[in-house]
């Protein structure tokens, strides 16, 4: 848990995130052992989405779905 907390604090300093969002992203980074390239990240929050992409994650669903808010049926 200390790993997640330390990463969450770094993410708060680097990105405009809410505390809970930084914990979610930090947990994902711990899970993928800090190697997010090619790893999918599911998110519908614009801030968290942007931070995840900047950290190296691939967005699931694709970013154009999120930006358009037009999800397929």
C-alpha positions as a Markdown table, in Angstrom:
| # | Residue | x | y | z |
|---|---|---|---|---|
| 1 | Unk | 0.0 | 0.0 | 0.0 |
| 2 | Unk | 2.9 | 2.3 | 0.6 |
| 3 | Unk | 3.9 | 1.9 | -3.1 |
| 4 | Unk | 0.5 | 3.1 | -4.2 |
| 5 | Unk | 0.4 | 6.0 | -1.8 |
| 6 | Unk | 3.9 | 7.2 | -2.9 |
| 7 | Unk | 2.9 | 7.0 | -6.6 |
| 8 | Unk | -0.4 | 8.8 | -5.9 |
| 9 | Unk | 1.5 | 11.6 | -4.2 |
| 10 | Unk | 3.7 | 12.0 | -7.2 |
| 11 | Unk | 0.8 | 11.9 | -9.6 |
| 12 | Unk | -1.0 | 14.6 | -7.6 |
| 13 | Unk | 2.1 | 16.8 | -8.0 |
| 14 | Unk | 2.4 | 16.1 | -11.7 |
| 15 | Unk | -1.2 | 16.0 | -13.0 |
| 16 | Unk | -4.4 | 17.9 | -12.2 |
| 17 | Unk | -6.1 | 15.0 | -10.5 |
| 18 | Unk | -8.4 | 14.4 | -7.6 |
| 19 | Unk | -7.1 | 12.3 | -4.7 |
| 20 | Unk | -9.2 | 9.3 | -5.5 |
| 21 | Unk | -8.2 | 9.4 | -9.2 |
| 22 | Unk | -4.5 | 9.6 | -8.3 |
| 23 | Unk | -5.0 | 6.5 | -6.2 |
| 24 | Unk | -6.7 | 4.6 | -9.1 |
| 25 | Unk | -3.9 | 5.6 | -11.5 |
| 26 | Unk | -1.2 | 4.8 | -8.9 |
| 27 | Unk | -2.7 | 1.3 | -8.3 |
| 28 | Unk | -2.7 | 0.7 | -12.1 |
| 29 | Unk | 1.0 | 1.7 | -12.3 |
| 30 | Unk | 1.9 | -0.7 | -9.4 |
| 31 | Unk | -0.1 | -3.4 | -11.1 |
| 32 | Unk | 1.7 | -3.1 | -14.4 |
| 33 | Unk | 5.1 | -2.7 | -12.6 |
| 34 | Unk | 5.5 | 0.8 | -14.0 |
| 35 | Unk | 5.4 | -0.5 | -17.6 |
| 36 | Unk | 2.1 | 0.9 | -18.9 |
| 37 | Unk | 3.0 | 0.9 | -22.6 |
| 38 | Unk | 0.4 | -1.2 | -24.4 |
| 39 | Unk | -1.7 | -1.7 | -21.2 |
| 40 | Unk | -5.3 | -0.7 | -21.5 |
| 41 | Unk | -6.9 | 1.7 | -19.0 |
| 42 | Unk | -10.6 | 2.1 | -18.7 |
| 43 | Unk | -11.8 | 5.6 | -17.9 |
| 44 | Unk | -14.5 | 8.0 | -18.7 |
| 45 | Unk | -13.2 | 11.0 | -16.7 |
| 46 | Unk | -11.3 | 13.5 | -18.9 |
| 47 | Unk | -8.7 | 14.5 | -16.3 |
| 48 | Unk | -7.9 | 10.9 | -15.3 |
| 49 | Unk | -7.9 | 9.9 | -18.9 |
| 50 | Unk | -5.4 | 12.5 | -19.9 |
| 51 | Unk | -3.1 | 11.7 | -16.9 |
| 52 | Unk | -3.3 | 7.9 | -17.8 |
| 53 | Unk | -2.3 | 8.6 | -21.4 |
| 54 | Unk | 0.6 | 10.9 | -20.3 |
| 55 | Unk | 1.8 | 8.1 | -18.0 |
| 56 | Unk | 1.8 | 5.7 | -21.0 |
| 57 | Unk | -1.5 | 3.8 | -20.8 |
| 58 | Unk | -3.7 | 3.0 | -23.8 |
| 59 | Unk | -7.2 | 4.2 | -23.4 |
| 60 | Unk | -10.1 | 1.7 | -23.4 |
| 61 | Unk | -12.5 | 2.7 | -24.9 |
| 62 | Unk | -10.6 | 4.7 | -27.5 |
| 63 | Unk | -10.3 | 8.4 | -26.8 |
| 64 | Unk | -12.5 | 9.5 | -29.7 |
| 65 | Unk | -15.4 | 7.7 | -27.9 |
| 66 | Unk | -14.8 | 9.6 | -24.8 |
| 67 | Unk | -14.4 | 13.0 | -26.5 |
| 68 | Unk | -17.5 | 12.5 | -28.5 |
| 69 | Unk | -19.5 | 10.8 | -25.8 |
| 70 | Unk | -20.8 | 8.6 | -28.6 |
| 71 | Unk | -20.5 | 5.1 | -27.4 |
| 72 | Unk | -21.5 | 2.3 | -29.7 |
| 73 | Unk | -24.7 | 0.4 | -29.0 |
